[in-house]
């Protein structure tokens, strides 16, 4: 039987194929302590993973984007990945897929490192935080349906206001599936058409230790909260609990129940506000009415003084006029009688009564006989009555009229 001849690269490729097929990378968590942690060119990450006694060492390799949790030497972690023989180095290394600190000390250190990083980047900046709608119509809820936080939130919302649409995205809130499911829920809500988006997203769960809250301290989840186009309320555990998502959120609530209180108003509070508003408006209206009444009273008083003054002035003028009338009346009567006598003297009818007449032709008084033509119709006004006639002669000359 002849032996196969392989080049080094071919042999290494064969090893990688066997390792990939025989080692279930996603099903194995490798636990160890980090040492010799390095970052090259702001891109490549390498570190050694060793046991407590440092008797076994596993070389690890990854890109900076695969390490979502800050790590450093001395930190105990769980690592997933697949083994690979690298041609360039001729050594076996673990191609790291995920790194999770374990133990309170490591988790606290990772938490502090990531918190400092995000703070420097401005993710906690208060000036960027948005206010919530006072009366939301729809709320997106991200939590586990099996968690007590789910029931507490719904109960408080319905007790305080009611009638609000709650769209629930069920996710694991701890464990390996939690981060991916929470990120998917944020992507779902933010991808909705504008008119279908909730007014706020509530990310919540019950309390726990750092290991239980790992998903809420994950860098990807914190950035999803920061990048959400919809305002986010984060409520993790009890009042003493805190997570990085709390600091990034637009509104931080101490508990799931407090989140419900922050998101929806209370019927009693709104009624009290409306009562107070109505009372203030009534007081303002009463104040305005009192001012108008006072002004009206002042005007009425002023008008009363003016009217009284004018009444007094009219009485005075009336009295003066009465006195003058009594003085002027005999004089006026005498003047009128004198004028009447004069008019009677020049009254044409008195002259006509003495035998005179007024002759008119065409409505015009005739003063010169030569202005009349023979045959002209004339009217003669006597002292008593009128006569119509025809001119037969003018100044002794004229026609004879046969009778």
C-alpha positions in Angstrom: 0.0 0.0 0.0 1.6 3.3 -1.1 1.7 6.3 1.2 0.1 9.6 0.2 2.4 12.5 -0.2 1.1 15.9 0.9 2.7 19.3 1.0 2.8 21.0 4.3 -0.1 23.4 3.4 -2.1 20.4 2.2 -1.5 18.6 5.4 -2.4 21.6 7.5 -5.6 21.9 5.5 -6.4 18.3 6.2 -5.9 18.8 9.9 -8.2 21.9 9.8 -10.8 19.9 8.0 -10.7 17.1 10.6 -10.7 19.5 13.5 -13.7 21.3 12.0 -15.6 18.1 11.6 -14.7 16.4 14.8 -14.7 19.3 17.3 -18.2 20.7 18.0 -17.0 24.3 18.5 -20.4 25.9 19.4 -21.2 23.2 21.9 -18.0 23.6 24.0 -17.2 26.4 26.4 -13.5 26.6 27.2 -12.8 28.0 30.6 -9.5 29.6 31.5 -7.5 32.7 32.5 -6.3 35.3 30.0 -2.7 36.1 29.8 -0.4 37.9 27.3 -3.4 39.9 25.9 -2.4 42.0 22.9 -4.0 44.1 20.1 -2.1 44.6 16.9 -2.9 47.3 14.3 -6.2 48.1 16.1 -7.6 45.0 14.5 -6.0 41.7 15.5 -6.4 40.3 19.0 -4.3 37.6 20.5 -4.1 36.1 24.0 -3.2 32.9 25.8 -5.8 31.0 27.7 -4.4 28.9 30.5 -5.4 26.8 33.5 -4.9 28.0 37.0 -1.6 26.1 37.4 -0.6 27.3 33.9 0.3 23.7 33.0 -1.8 23.9 29.8 -1.9 26.9 27.4 -4.1 27.5 24.4 -3.2 30.2 21.9 -6.2 32.3 20.9 -6.7 34.6 18.0 -9.6 36.9 17.0 -10.5 40.2 15.4 -11.3 43.2 17.6 -14.9 43.2 16.4 -15.4 39.6 17.7 -14.5 40.7 21.3 -17.7 42.5 22.4 -16.6 42.5 26.1 -13.5 44.3 27.3 -11.0 41.8 28.6 -7.5 41.9 30.2 -4.8 39.7 31.7 -5.9 37.8 34.7 -9.6 37.7 33.8 -11.3 34.3 33.9 -13.5 33.7 30.8 -15.6 31.3 28.9 -14.5 31.1 25.2 -16.1 29.6 22.2 -14.3 29.0 18.9 -12.9 26.4 16.6 -9.3 25.1 16.5 -7.2 25.9 13.4 -3.7 25.2 12.3 -2.2 28.4 10.9 0.2 27.9 8.0 2.2 31.1 8.7 3.0 30.1 12.3 2.7 26.3 12.1 0.9 26.3 15.4 -2.6 25.4 16.6 -4.7 28.3 17.7 -8.3 28.8 18.7 -10.1 31.0 16.3 -12.3 32.8 19.0 -15.9 33.5 18.3 -17.1 34.7 21.7 -15.6 35.7 25.0 -17.6 36.0 28.3 -16.0 36.9 31.6 -17.0 34.6 34.5 -17.0 35.2 38.2 -17.9 38.3 40.0 -14.4 39.7 39.9 -14.0 39.3 36.1 -17.5 40.4 35.3 -17.1 43.6 37.5 -13.7 44.4 35.8 -15.2 43.9 32.4 -18.2 46.0 33.4 -15.9 48.8 34.6 -13.8 48.8 31.5 -16.8 48.9 29.1 -18.5 51.5 31.1 -15.5 53.8 30.9 -15.2 53.2 27.1 -18.8 54.0 26.4 -18.7 57.0 28.7 -15.8 58.4 26.8 -17.6 57.9 23.5 -20.6 60.0 24.8 -23.2 57.2 25.0 -24.2 58.4 28.5 -24.5 62.1 27.6 -27.6 63.5 29.2 -28.1 66.1 26.4 -28.9 63.4 23.8 -31.6 61.8 25.9 -35.2 62.1 24.6 -38.4 62.8 26.5 -41.3 60.3 26.4 -44.7 61.0 25.0 -47.1 62.0 27.8 -49.9 59.9 26.5 -48.5 57.0 24.5 -50.7 54.9 22.2 -48.4 52.0 21.7 -45.5 50.6 23.7 -42.9 48.0 22.6 -42.0 45.7 25.4 -38.8 43.6 25.3 -38.6 41.0 28.0 -39.3 37.3 28.7 -42.9 36.3 29.0 -41.9 34.0 31.8 -40.4 36.7 33.9 -42.2 38.4 36.8 -41.2 41.7 35.2 -43.6 41.0 32.3 -46.6 40.5 34.5 -45.7 43.4 36.8 -45.3 45.8 33.9 -48.6 44.9 32.3 -50.5 45.1 35.6 -49.2 48.5 36.5 -49.9 49.9 32.9 -53.5 48.7 32.9 -54.1 49.9 36.5 -52.7 53.4 35.8 -54.2 54.1 32.3 -55.4 51.2 30.2 -56.3 51.1 26.5 -52.7 51.2 25.4 -51.4 48.8 22.8 -48.6 46.7 24.1 -46.5 44.9 21.5 -44.4 42.3 23.3 -41.1 40.9 21.9 -40.4 37.7 23.8 -36.6 37.3 24.5 -34.4 35.4 26.9 -33.1 37.9 29.4 -30.0 35.8 30.4 -28.0 33.0 28.9 -26.3 32.6 25.5 -29.4 33.4 23.5 -30.2 36.7 25.3 -28.0 39.1 23.4 -28.9 38.0 19.9 -32.7 38.0 20.7 -32.6 41.4 22.3 -30.7 42.8 19.3 -33.3 41.2 17.0 -36.1 42.8 19.0 -34.5 46.3 18.6 -34.0 45.7 14.9 -37.7 44.7 14.6 -39.2 47.7 16.3 -36.9 50.2 14.6 -37.6 48.8 11.2 -41.4 49.3 11.5 -43.0 52.0 9.3 -43.2 55.3 11.1 -46.9 55.1 11.7 -46.6 51.6 13.2 -43.7 52.3 15.5 -44.3 52.3 19.3 -44.0 55.6 21.2 -41.4 54.0 23.5 -39.5 50.7 23.9 -39.2 49.2 27.3 -36.3 46.8 28.0 -36.8 45.1 31.3 -36.1 42.1 33.5 -35.9 41.2 37.2 -32.8 41.6 39.4 -29.7 39.5 39.7 -26.0 39.5 39.9 -23.5 40.6 37.3 -23.6 37.2 35.6 -27.4 37.3 35.4 -27.3 40.8 34.0 -24.6 40.0 31.4 -26.9 40.7 28.4 -27.8 44.1 29.7 -24.1 44.9 30.1 -23.2 43.7 26.6 -21.7 46.3 24.3 -23.8 45.4 21.3 -27.0 45.7 23.4 -25.9 49.1 24.9 -25.2 50.4 21.4 -28.6 49.1 20.2 -30.2 51.1 22.9 -28.1 54.2 22.0 -28.9 53.9 18.2 -32.6 53.3 18.6 -34.7 55.8 16.7 -37.5 55.2 19.3 -37.0 56.4 22.9 -35.9 53.6 25.2 -36.8 53.0 28.8 -34.6 50.4 30.6 -35.6 48.9 33.9 -33.3 46.2 35.3 -34.0 44.4 38.6 -34.3 46.3 41.8 -33.3 49.8 42.8 -29.8 48.7 43.7 -29.2 47.0 40.4 -27.6 48.8 37.5 -26.5 48.0 34.0 -24.8 49.8 31.2 -28.1 49.9 29.3 -29.5 51.9 32.2 -26.9 54.6 31.6 -27.5 54.7 27.8 -31.3 54.6 27.9 -33.3 57.8 27.4 -35.1 57.0 30.7 -33.8 54.8 33.5 -36.4 53.1 35.7 -35.5 51.4 39.0 -37.9 48.4 38.6 -40.2 47.0 35.9 -43.1 48.5 37.9 -41.4 51.9 38.0 -40.9 51.6 34.2 -44.7 51.3 33.8 -45.1 54.4 36.0 -42.6 56.3 33.9 -44.2 55.4 30.6 -47.9 55.9 31.2 -49.7 58.5 33.3 -51.9 57.8 36.2 -55.6 58.4 35.9 -55.7 59.9 39.3 -52.8 62.2 38.6 -54.3 63.3 35.3 -57.7 63.9 37.0 -56.0 65.9 39.7 -54.1 68.0 37.1 -57.3 68.6 35.2 -59.1 69.6 38.5 -56.3 71.9 39.4 -56.3 73.4 35.9 -60.0 73.9 36.0 -59.7 75.5 39.4 -56.9 77.8 38.2 -59.0 78.8 35.1 -62.0 79.5 37.3 -59.9 81.6 39.6 -58.5 83.5 36.7 -61.9 84.0 35.2 -63.2 85.2 38.6 -60.3 87.6 38.9 -61.0 89.0 35.4 -64.7 89.3 36.2 -63.8 91.1 39.4 -61.5 93.5 37.5 -64.2 94.2 34.9 -66.8 94.7 37.6 -64.5 97.1 39.4 -63.8 98.9 36.2 -67.5 99.0 35.4 -68.2 100.5 38.8 -65.6 103.1 38.3 -67.0 104.0 34.9 -70.5 104.1 36.3 -69.3 106.4 39.0 -67.6 108.7 36.6 -70.5 108.7 34.2 -72.8 109.4 37.1 -70.7 112.4 38.1 -70.7 113.6 34.5 -74.5 113.2 34.2 -75.1 115.0 37.5 -72.8 117.8 36.4 -74.6 118.1 33.0 -78.0 117.9 34.7 -77.0 120.8 37.0 -75.7 122.8 34.0 -78.9 122.2 32.1 -81.0 123.3 35.1 -78.9 126.4 35.3 -79.2 127.1 31.6 -83.0 126.5 31.8 -83.4 128.9 34.7 -81.3 131.5 32.9 -83.3 131.0 29.6 -86.6 131.2 31.6 -85.5 134.5 33.1 -84.5 135.8 29.7 -87.7 134.7 28.0 -89.7 136.5 30.7 -87.7 139.6 30.0 -87.6 139.3 26.2 -91.2 138.2 25.6 -93.0 141.6 25.9 -90.3 143.2 23.7 -90.6 140.4 21.1 -94.4 140.6 21.2 -94.4 144.4 20.7 -91.9 144.0 17.8 -94.0 141.3 16.2 -97.2 143.5 16.5 -95.3 146.4 15.0 -94.1 144.3 12.1 -97.7 143.0 11.6 -99.0 146.5 11.4 -96.4 147.4 8.9 -97.2 144.3 6.8 -100.8 145.1 6.8 -100.1 148.6 5.5 -98.3 147.2 2.5 -100.6 144.2 2.0 -101.6 144.2 -1.7 -105.1 142.9 -0.9 -105.7 146.1 1.1 -104.8 148.1 -2.0 -106.9 146.0 -4.2 -109.8 146.4 -1.8 -109.7 150.1 -2.6 -110.5 149.5 -6.3 -107.1 148.6 -7.7 -106.3 145.5 -9.8 -103.3 143.3 -10.7 -103.1 142.3 -14.3 -101.1 139.1 -15.3 -100.4 137.6 -18.7 -98.8 134.1 -18.7 -98.3 134.4 -15.0 -96.3 137.6 -15.3 -97.5 140.9 -13.7 -98.1 143.5 -16.4 -96.7 146.9 -15.5 -96.7 148.5 -19.0 -99.8 148.4 -21.3 -97.5 148.6 -24.3 -96.1 145.1 -23.5 -99.5 143.6 -24.3 -100.6 142.6 -27.7 -104.2 142.8 -28.9 -105.9 139.5 -28.4 -103.7 138.5 -25.4 -105.5 136.6 -22.7 -105.0 138.2 -19.4 -106.0 137.6 -15.8 -107.2 140.4 -13.5 -107.0 140.0 -9.7 -109.5 142.3 -8.0 -110.0 143.1 -4.3 -112.5 140.2 -4.3 -112.2 137.5 -7.0 -110.4 137.1 -10.4 -111.4 137.9 -14.0 -110.1 136.4 -17.2 -110.2 138.8 -20.2 -108.9 139.5 -23.7 -107.1 142.7 -24.8 -109.2 144.6 -27.3 -107.3 147.9 -27.2 -103.9 149.1 -26.1 -103.5 152.8 -25.4 -106.7 153.6 -27.3 -105.9 151.6 -30.3 -107.4 148.2 -31.1 -110.1 146.3 -32.9 -113.9 146.5 -32.4 -115.6 143.5 -31.2 -119.0 142.6 -32.6 -121.4 141.4 -30.0 
